[in-house]
């Protein structure tokens, strides 16, 4: 899901959805003692968390994501995550997006240092699918990117841009 029409970034509306499928041999994101990603890996999508840096996992249902240390070039950074608190799966993609916007927009300001509307940065999200919802998945990840720079090195936390 793209929040606005500022730019065309890597994803189309609804392109990233967490898949509820368990993978044989799925791996956690590789982390150092501080909890930061310490090497490139193709990790279980459910193992990423705020502050992690990733590259484009592709379109459709996502059960694995390419994680990288934030000190290496990457396309996205997780800036917020939350669980949807409704009992039923949202009836439309627009309803899912609205739930996402309500959480990601204020978190964007806190993470980046300025509101989404004032920022040159953009964001997308990974959302549950109908099938992963049936398996108990309610997790949404909000991911920030810089549409002016195809690869980011370092964190966008406090970038104030």
C-alpha positions in Angstrom: 0.0 0.0 0.0 1.3 3.4 -0.9 0.3 6.2 1.4 0.2 8.9 -1.2 1.0 9.7 -4.8 4.2 11.6 -3.9 6.1 9.1 -6.0 5.8 5.6 -7.4 7.9 3.4 -5.0 8.5 -0.3 -5.0 5.1 -1.5 -4.2 1.6 -1.2 -5.5 -1.5 -1.0 -3.3 -1.9 -4.1 -1.2 1.2 -5.7 -2.7 2.8 -6.7 0.6 0.8 -9.0 2.7 2.2 -11.3 5.4 1.6 -14.9 4.7 0.5 -17.2 7.4 2.2 -20.2 5.9 4.9 -21.7 8.1 8.0 -22.6 6.3 10.1 -25.6 6.9 13.5 -24.3 7.9 12.3 -20.7 8.3 14.9 -18.7 10.0 14.8 -15.9 12.4 16.5 -12.6 11.4 20.2 -12.9 12.4 20.9 -10.5 15.2 23.9 -9.4 17.3 23.8 -9.0 21.1 22.1 -5.6 20.9 19.3 -7.1 18.8 20.3 -5.4 15.5 20.4 -7.4 12.2 24.1 -8.3 11.8 24.2 -10.0 8.4 22.2 -10.4 5.2 19.7 -13.2 5.3 16.4 -14.2 3.9 14.4 -14.2 7.2 11.0 -15.2 8.3 8.7 -12.1 7.8 7.4 -12.6 11.3 10.9 -12.1 12.8 11.3 -8.5 11.6 10.8 -5.7 14.0 11.1 -1.9 14.4 14.5 -0.7 13.4 15.2 -3.5 11.0 16.3 -2.8 7.4 15.1 -4.8 4.5 15.1 -4.9 0.7 12.1 -5.4 -1.5 10.6 -8.7 -0.7 8.5 -8.7 -4.0 4.8 -8.6 -4.6 2.1 -10.8 -3.2 2.0 -12.8 -0.1 5.3 -12.4 1.8 6.6 -15.0 4.2 10.3 -14.3 3.9 12.1 -10.9 3.6 15.7 -10.0 2.7 17.1 -8.4 5.8 20.4 -6.5 5.9 22.3 -4.5 8.5 21.2 -0.9 8.3 24.8 0.1 7.7 24.5 -1.6 4.3 22.5 -0.3 1.4 18.8 -1.2 1.7 15.4 0.0 0.5 13.1 0.0 3.5 13.3 0.3 7.3 10.6 -0.9 9.8 9.5 2.2 11.7 6.4 0.9 13.5 4.5 -2.3 14.1 1.2 -2.9 15.7 -1.5 -5.6 16.0 -5.0 -4.9 14.5 -7.5 -5.1 17.3 -10.7 -5.8 15.4 -12.4 -9.2 15.7 -13.0 -9.6 12.0 -10.8 -9.2 8.9 -11.4 -5.8 7.3 -14.1 -6.2 4.6 -12.1 -4.2 2.0 -8.6 -3.2 1.2 -9.6 0.4 1.9 -10.7 -0.6 5.4 -7.4 -2.4 6.0 -5.5 0.7 4.7 -7.4 3.0 6.9 -6.5 0.9 10.0 -2.9 1.1 8.8 -2.9 4.8 8.2 -4.4 5.5 11.6 -1.3 3.8 13.2 1.5 4.5 10.7 0.9 8.2 10.1 1.5 9.3 13.8 4.3 6.8 14.2 6.0 8.2 11.0 6.2 11.7 12.6 7.7 10.3 15.8 10.2 8.1 13.9 11.2 10.6 11.1 10.8 13.9 13.0 8.2 15.5 10.8 4.8 14.7 9.6 4.2 12.5 6.5 2.7 15.5 4.6 5.8 17.6 5.3 8.3 14.9 4.6 10.1 13.9 1.4 10.1 10.3 2.6 7.4 7.8 1.8 6.1 4.6 3.4 4.4 1.3 2.7 3.3 -1.5 4.9 3.1 -5.3 5.2 -0.4 -6.4 6.3 -2.1 -9.7 7.2 -3.9 -11.6 4.5 -7.3 -13.2 4.8 -5.6 -16.6 5.2 -3.0 -15.5 7.7 -5.8 -13.7 9.7 -7.5 -17.1 10.0 -4.3 -18.4 11.5 -4.2 -15.6 14.1 -2.0 -13.0 12.3 -2.9 -9.4 13.2 0.6 -7.8 12.8 1.2 -4.8 10.5 4.7 -3.5 9.8 5.1 0.1 8.6 8.1 0.6 6.4 9.8 3.9 5.5 11.7 4.6 2.3 13.4 7.5 0.5 11.9 7.7 -3.0 14.8 10.0 -4.1 17.4 7.4 -3.2 16.9 3.8 -4.4 19.2 2.5 -1.6 19.5 4.0 1.9 22.6 3.5 4.1 22.0 4.0 7.8 18.7 4.6 9.6 16.0 7.2 8.7 15.2 7.6 12.4 15.3 11.3 13.2 16.1 12.1 9.5 13.7 15.1 9.7 13.3 15.1 5.9 
